[in-house]
Amino acid sequence: MDYALISRSTVPIYILPGTKIVKEGRSFTAIADEGLYGMGVRITGEEQNGYLPILTHYGYPGYICTEAVIRKNIGEMQSREEQRLCAVDAIFADITNEPSVDGVILTSLPKGALVQLNRFDTGTAWAEISLLDGQHGYIRKQFLQEKLFSQCGLWETELPQRPDIMDEASFRAGVVNEAKKYLGVQYRWGGKSTLGLDCSGLTSMCYMLQGALIYRDASIEPGFPIREIALADKLPGDLLYFPGHIALYMGDGRYIHSTGLQGSGGVVINSLEPGAKDYRADLAENIYAAGSLFAGEEKP
């Protein structure tokens, strides 16, 4: 079984081995998801038209450009997962050849991209990292956060979850805080980076960065850790489901989501309360479910 690491800053993951779908003479994007630098995938078949069929570490299938990945064997993947990996925590962060703002930019990476940490000295504002092409670079420490999620689901049968996720209050606060960092990012169909992301791209990334791997699309699916709860029981960090849409509940009747609605066009905060200025009747009147990681007796 083959594996690979994503070697581009961001790369589309398509529902078929091609970039578009043609319907009634019109072209539409075939993007279903997006891969970020340093994340792993499992190759599930043979290359077709320059695209590889893959499965992401959170169990989502698709096709990715062959030139956008570096193939690895299982030993190399497991070894990397055991290294000290960090996630980029900035809208975009430059990686330079020297620990200085006037260093040569080797690459720029979005929030959520994974890098291998080499040195994190306390006496400097910079951390040394290794890039996938073998180069060593530097990134500001403030632009890194611990990787809390596991990618071992690529070679194991169960989708892994963060072991200490039982700390419910911290998890809920962490997910809401992650979502706020994306405020103002544009809506992009199939996206999940700070270049643009869709509704489920936002919610799945916020959960992932806090150590929980949930379903990538806007529905509650068997085999994933989100389970339905009564709408009246929703708490900050829980998920709200609308027809074809998903949002993250923040508390006090407010929720954050990525919306393509004209006038919004990205990650914004709205309210479920009819008297609020940012009330969206089209969503509030059609909410059909809430989902929680902490529903029932079973815990991930």
Secondary structure as GFF3:
##gff-version 3
##sequence-region A 1 300
A	DSSP	beta_strand	2	6	.	.	.	ID=ss1
A	DSSP	beta_strand	10	14	.	.	.	ID=ss2
A	DSSP	beta_strand	20	23	.	.	.	ID=ss3
A	DSSP	beta_strand	26	29	.	.	.	ID=ss4
A	DSSP	beta_strand	31	36	.	.	.	ID=ss5
A	DSSP	beta_strand	40	43	.	.	.	ID=ss6
A	DSSP	beta_strand	51	56	.	.	.	ID=ss7
A	DSSP	beta_strand	61	65	.	.	.	ID=ss8
A	DSSP	three_ten_helix	66	68	.	.	.	ID=ss9
A	DSSP	beta_strand	69	72	.	.	.	ID=ss10
A	DSSP	alpha_helix	74	82	.	.	.	ID=ss11
A	DSSP	beta_strand	85	88	.	.	.	ID=ss12
A	DSSP	beta_strand	92	96	.	.	.	ID=ss13
A	DSSP	beta_strand	105	110	.	.	.	ID=ss14
A	DSSP	beta_strand	114	119	.	.	.	ID=ss15
A	DSSP	beta_strand	126	130	.	.	.	ID=ss16
A	DSSP	beta_strand	136	140	.	.	.	ID=ss17
A	DSSP	three_ten_helix	141	143	.	.	.	ID=ss18
A	DSSP	beta_strand	144	146	.	.	.	ID=ss19
A	DSSP	three_ten_helix	152	154	.	.	.	ID=ss20
A	DSSP	alpha_helix	168	180	.	.	.	ID=ss21
A	DSSP	beta_strand	192	193	.	.	.	ID=ss22
A	DSSP	beta_strand	196	197	.	.	.	ID=ss23
A	DSSP	alpha_helix	199	209	.	.	.	ID=ss24
A	DSSP	beta_strand	227	229	.	.	.	ID=ss25
A	DSSP	three_ten_helix	231	233	.	.	.	ID=ss26
A	DSSP	beta_strand	239	242	.	.	.	ID=ss27
A	DSSP	beta_strand	245	251	.	.	.	ID=ss28
A	DSSP	beta_strand	254	259	.	.	.	ID=ss29
A	DSSP	beta_strand	266	271	.	.	.	ID=ss30
A	DSSP	alpha_helix	281	284	.	.	.	ID=ss31
A	DSSP	beta_strand	289	292	.	.	.	ID=ss32
###
